[in-house]
Amino acid sequence: MSSAAGHFTDSVEQCVLGRQAGSVDCAIQRYPIQSIFPAISRSSHLVYQSEFPIFVISLPGDEKRRQPLVSALDELGLAHEISFGVDGRNGLPSQFEDQIDRRLAHIRNGRAFTDAEFACALSHQAIYAEIGKRGLPGALVLEDDAVVDERFGEFIRAGAYRKADMILLGHQRTFTRGTSFKEILPGVKGYQIASPPVRAHAYSLGRKTAATIRRRSLPLSKNADWPCDISRFDCLALSPKLVDWADRQSSIQKERLEAIRNAKPDRSAFFRRLFILDDWYRLIGRRRGVPLDGKDWKQTGGPKQE
């Protein structure tokens, strides 16, 4: 059984796929619905395999953290793959040093980046590499603290991820280029972003966009949320958001807060940052953009559909 955006399968196969994305070694585990609910018969429940595979970024040993998301995806009948990313909780493995730029990261962010932050960014990069390696048309990327509901299932089954090169299903502190929008689903609008927002816990992207992000962001010197200026792509932020995130503090957040508290002012770094063009694009986008949450439609004349 199939549709334009994917197909149904009753396979109960569970496998582990080793991969090497650049020099990022990790594993992907595919979980069909019956792997979580083994008592369900093959004939009565079909699993929907999206044309854009769903990747869940997680770490070994974080079963409890990702279990709510895995269970939700299984309840929606959506096939997904667990992508075990780079583990920076005990320091970044030395083989990844050539994929990051610690000095430039300090200049761009005004503080030293933690190993956990670099590891998170590398985990996203590994999926972008996997898309190209497997010749996938694109992917849906979820971090393991994402919270999905039936609207996410509608988005997948409708193949709505095809409506832009990149779609942010969840986001925060988002600025758009105006009030015009594209209808993604009934009652769900997509707005062109003016600058990269905060959080990268749920998004779709095509193969060409994934390759471009890798080319523009390596070696990594920007935060894990968005290592390059994604506002220069055909990138839409959804309103209302289709994916939320659980309020669980991760090891990244703890280390980041400590690094921010310990950061010392560096005037020379500030002046060097003035010559980084990509950062200027971000700043201008925020200055000229319209906040997506709480738009003043009375002043702007109301939303306009494309």
C-alpha positions as CSV (number, residue, x, y, z in Angstrom):
1,M,0.0,0.0,0.0
2,S,1.4,3.4,-0.9
3,S,0.7,7.1,-1.3
4,A,2.4,10.0,-3.1
5,A,4.4,10.8,0.1
6,G,5.4,7.3,1.3
7,H,4.1,3.8,1.8
8,F,2.7,1.5,4.4
9,T,4.5,-1.7,5.5
10,D,3.8,-4.4,8.0
11,S,7.5,-5.4,8.4
12,V,8.6,-6.2,11.9
13,E,12.3,-6.1,10.9
14,Q,14.6,-4.5,13.5
15,C,18.2,-3.8,12.4
16,V,21.2,-1.7,13.2
17,L,23.0,0.1,10.4
18,G,26.6,1.2,11.0
19,R,27.6,4.3,9.1
20,Q,30.3,6.8,8.8
21,A,29.2,10.3,7.9
22,G,32.4,12.1,7.1
23,S,34.4,10.9,10.1
24,V,31.3,10.8,12.3
25,D,30.8,7.2,13.4
26,C,27.4,6.3,14.7
27,A,24.6,3.9,14.3
28,I,21.0,4.1,13.1
29,Q,18.4,1.7,14.5
30,R,15.1,1.4,12.7
31,Y,12.0,0.9,14.9
32,P,8.8,-0.2,13.4
33,I,5.7,-0.1,15.6
34,Q,5.8,-3.8,16.5
35,S,9.3,-3.4,18.0
36,I,7.7,-1.4,20.8
37,F,4.4,-3.3,21.0
38,P,5.3,-6.9,20.1
39,A,1.9,-8.2,20.9
40,I,0.4,-6.3,17.9
41,S,-0.2,-8.6,14.9
42,R,1.3,-7.9,11.5
43,S,-2.0,-8.0,9.8
44,S,-3.9,-5.5,12.0
45,H,-1.4,-2.6,12.1
46,L,0.5,-1.1,9.3
47,V,3.5,1.2,9.7
48,Y,3.8,4.3,7.4
49,Q,7.2,4.8,5.9
50,S,7.6,8.5,4.8
51,E,9.4,9.3,1.6
52,F,11.5,11.5,3.9
53,P,12.7,9.1,6.6
54,I,12.2,10.3,10.2
55,F,15.5,10.4,12.2
56,V,15.5,10.7,16.0
57,I,18.8,12.0,17.3
58,S,19.7,10.4,20.6
59,L,22.6,9.0,22.6
60,P,23.4,5.5,23.9
61,G,22.0,5.0,27.4
62,D,19.3,7.7,26.9
63,E,16.4,5.2,26.4
64,K,14.3,6.9,29.1
65,R,14.8,10.3,27.6
66,R,13.7,9.3,24.1
67,Q,11.0,6.8,25.1
68,P,8.1,9.3,25.1
69,L,8.9,10.4,21.6
70,V,9.4,6.8,20.3
71,S,6.1,5.8,21.9
72,A,4.3,8.7,20.3
73,L,5.7,7.9,16.9
74,D,4.6,4.3,17.3
75,E,1.1,5.4,18.3
76,L,1.0,7.5,15.1
77,G,2.1,4.4,13.1
78,L,5.2,6.2,11.7
79,A,8.4,4.4,10.9
80,H,11.5,6.1,12.3
81,E,15.2,5.5,12.8
82,I,17.2,6.2,16.0
83,S,20.4,8.0,15.0
84,F,23.0,7.6,17.7
85,G,25.0,10.8,17.5
86,V,28.4,12.0,18.7
87,D,28.7,11.7,22.5
88,G,30.5,14.7,24.0
89,R,29.4,14.2,27.6
90,N,32.9,13.1,28.6
91,G,34.8,15.2,26.1
92,L,34.8,15.4,22.4
93,P,36.7,12.4,20.8
94,S,39.9,13.6,19.1
95,Q,38.9,12.4,15.7
96,F,36.4,15.2,15.4
97,E,38.8,18.1,16.0
98,D,39.3,18.7,12.3
99,Q,35.6,19.2,11.9
100,I,35.4,22.1,14.4
101,D,37.0,25.5,14.8
102,R,37.3,26.3,18.5
103,R,39.0,29.7,18.0
104,L,36.4,31.0,15.5
105,A,33.6,29.6,17.7
106,H,35.0,31.7,20.6
107,I,35.1,34.8,18.4
108,R,31.6,34.4,17.0
109,N,29.9,33.5,20.3
110,G,31.9,35.5,22.8
111,R,32.8,32.4,24.8
112,A,34.3,29.0,24.5
113,F,32.1,26.3,23.1
114,T,31.6,23.2,25.2
115,D,32.3,19.7,23.8
116,A,28.7,18.8,24.3
117,E,27.6,21.7,22.0
118,F,30.1,20.6,19.3
119,A,28.9,17.0,19.6
120,C,25.3,18.0,19.2
121,A,26.1,20.0,16.0
122,L,28.1,17.1,14.7
123,S,25.2,14.7,15.2
124,H,23.0,16.9,13.0
125,Q,25.8,17.0,10.4
126,A,26.0,13.2,10.4
127,I,22.3,13.0,9.3
128,Y,23.0,15.5,6.5
129,A,25.8,13.3,5.3
130,E,23.6,10.2,5.6
131,I,21.0,11.8,3.3
132,G,23.6,12.1,0.6
133,K,25.2,8.8,1.2
134,R,21.9,6.9,0.9
135,G,20.6,9.1,-1.9
136,L,17.6,10.0,0.1
137,P,15.3,12.8,-1.2
138,G,15.4,14.4,2.3
139,A,14.7,13.7,5.9
140,L,12.6,14.7,9.0
141,V,15.0,15.4,11.9
142,L,13.8,15.2,15.5
143,E,15.8,15.6,18.7
144,D,14.9,13.1,21.4
145,D,13.1,15.6,23.6
146,A,10.6,16.5,20.8
147,V,6.9,16.2,21.6
148,V,4.7,15.2,18.6
149,D,0.9,14.7,18.2
150,E,-1.5,13.8,15.5
151,R,-0.9,17.0,13.6
152,F,2.7,15.8,13.0
153,G,1.3,12.6,11.6
154,E,-0.9,14.6,9.2
155,F,2.1,16.6,8.1
156,I,4.0,13.4,7.3
157,R,1.2,11.6,5.5
158,A,0.3,14.6,3.4
159,G,3.9,14.9,2.2
160,A,3.8,18.5,3.4
161,Y,7.6,18.5,3.8
162,R,7.7,19.0,0.0
163,K,6.3,22.5,0.2
164,A,9.7,24.1,0.9
165,D,13.4,23.3,0.9
166,M,13.3,23.4,4.7
167,I,10.4,23.5,7.1
168,L,10.8,24.2,10.9
169,L,8.1,22.3,12.7
170,G,9.2,23.7,16.1
171,H,11.2,26.9,16.8
172,Q,11.6,29.8,19.2
173,R,12.4,33.5,19.0
174,T,11.4,33.4,15.3
175,F,11.4,36.5,13.0
176,T,9.8,36.4,9.5
177,R,10.3,38.5,6.4
178,G,6.8,39.7,6.5
179,T,3.2,38.6,7.0
180,S,2.7,36.7,3.8
181,F,2.4,32.9,4.2
182,K,2.1,29.6,2.4
183,E,-0.6,27.2,3.6
184,I,1.1,23.9,4.6
185,L,-2.0,22.2,6.1
186,P,-5.5,23.4,6.8
187,G,-5.0,25.9,9.6
188,V,-1.2,25.7,9.5
189,K,0.8,28.5,7.8
190,G,4.4,28.6,6.8
191,Y,6.3,31.9,7.0
192,Q,9.7,32.7,5.4
193,I,12.2,33.3,8.2
194,A,14.3,36.4,8.3
195,S,17.0,35.0,10.5
196,P,17.8,31.6,12.1
197,P,15.6,31.1,15.1
198,V,16.5,29.3,18.4
199,R,16.2,25.5,18.6
200,A,16.6,22.8,16.0
201,H,14.5,20.0,17.6
202,A,12.2,19.4,14.7
203,Y,12.6,20.2,11.0
204,S,12.5,18.8,7.5
205,L,15.0,19.4,4.7
206,G,15.7,18.2,1.2
207,R,18.9,16.6,0.0
208,K,20.3,19.7,-1.8
209,T,19.7,21.8,1.3
210,A,21.4,19.2,3.6
211,A,24.5,19.2,1.3
212,T,24.6,23.0,1.2
213,I,24.4,23.3,5.0
214,R,27.4,20.9,5.3
215,R,29.4,22.8,2.8
216,R,28.7,26.2,4.4
217,S,29.2,25.2,8.1
218,L,32.2,22.9,8.3
219,P,34.4,23.3,10.2
220,L,31.8,24.1,12.8
221,S,32.1,27.4,14.6
222,K,28.4,28.3,15.3
223,N,26.0,26.8,17.8
224,A,24.2,23.5,17.3
225,D,20.9,25.1,16.5
226,W,21.9,26.4,13.1
227,P,25.6,26.4,12.1
228,C,25.0,28.6,9.0
229,D,22.4,31.2,7.9
230,I,19.4,29.0,7.0
231,S,17.3,32.2,6.3
232,R,19.0,32.3,2.9
233,F,17.3,29.1,1.9
234,D,13.6,28.5,1.1
235,C,13.0,28.0,4.8
236,L,9.5,28.2,6.4
237,A,8.6,28.3,10.1
238,L,5.2,26.9,10.9
239,S,2.5,28.6,12.9
240,P,1.1,27.0,14.9
241,K,4.1,24.9,15.6
242,L,3.5,21.2,15.1
243,V,6.3,19.9,17.4
244,D,7.0,21.1,21.0
245,W,9.8,20.0,23.2
246,A,9.9,18.5,26.7
247,D,11.1,20.7,29.6
248,R,14.0,18.4,30.5
249,Q,17.4,20.0,31.0
250,S,20.1,18.2,29.0
251,S,23.8,17.9,29.6
252,I,24.3,20.5,26.8
253,Q,22.2,23.0,28.6
254,K,24.0,22.5,31.9
255,E,27.5,22.9,30.3
256,R,26.3,25.9,28.2
257,L,25.0,27.8,31.2
258,E,28.3,27.2,33.1
259,A,30.3,28.3,30.1
260,I,28.2,31.5,29.8
261,R,28.7,32.3,33.5
262,N,32.5,31.7,33.2
263,A,32.9,33.7,30.0
264,K,35.2,36.7,30.2
265,P,34.7,39.9,28.1
266,D,37.0,40.0,25.0
267,R,36.9,43.3,23.1
268,S,39.3,42.0,20.4
269,A,36.9,39.1,19.7
270,F,34.1,41.6,19.4
271,F,35.9,43.6,16.8
272,R,37.0,40.5,14.8
273,R,33.4,39.4,14.7
274,L,32.5,42.6,12.8
275,F,34.1,41.2,9.7
276,I,32.1,37.9,9.7
277,L,29.5,38.5,6.9
278,D,27.2,35.6,7.9
279,D,26.7,37.1,11.4
280,W,25.7,40.5,9.8
281,Y,23.0,38.7,7.8
282,R,21.6,37.3,11.0
283,L,21.6,40.6,12.8
284,I,19.9,42.5,9.9
285,G,17.3,39.7,9.6
286,R,16.4,40.1,13.3
287,R,16.2,43.9,13.0
288,R,14.0,43.9,9.9
289,G,12.0,40.8,10.7
290,V,8.6,40.5,12.2
291,P,8.2,38.4,15.4
292,L,6.2,35.3,14.4
293,D,4.6,34.9,17.8
294,G,2.3,37.8,18.6
295,K,2.3,39.5,15.2
296,D,0.4,42.8,15.3
297,W,-2.0,42.2,12.3
298,K,-3.7,45.5,12.8
299,Q,-0.6,47.4,11.9
300,T,0.5,45.1,9.1
301,G,-2.9,44.8,7.5
302,G,-3.4,41.1,8.4
303,P,-1.8,37.9,7.0
304,K,-1.6,37.5,3.3
305,Q,-1.5,34.1,1.6
306,E,0.9,33.4,-1.3
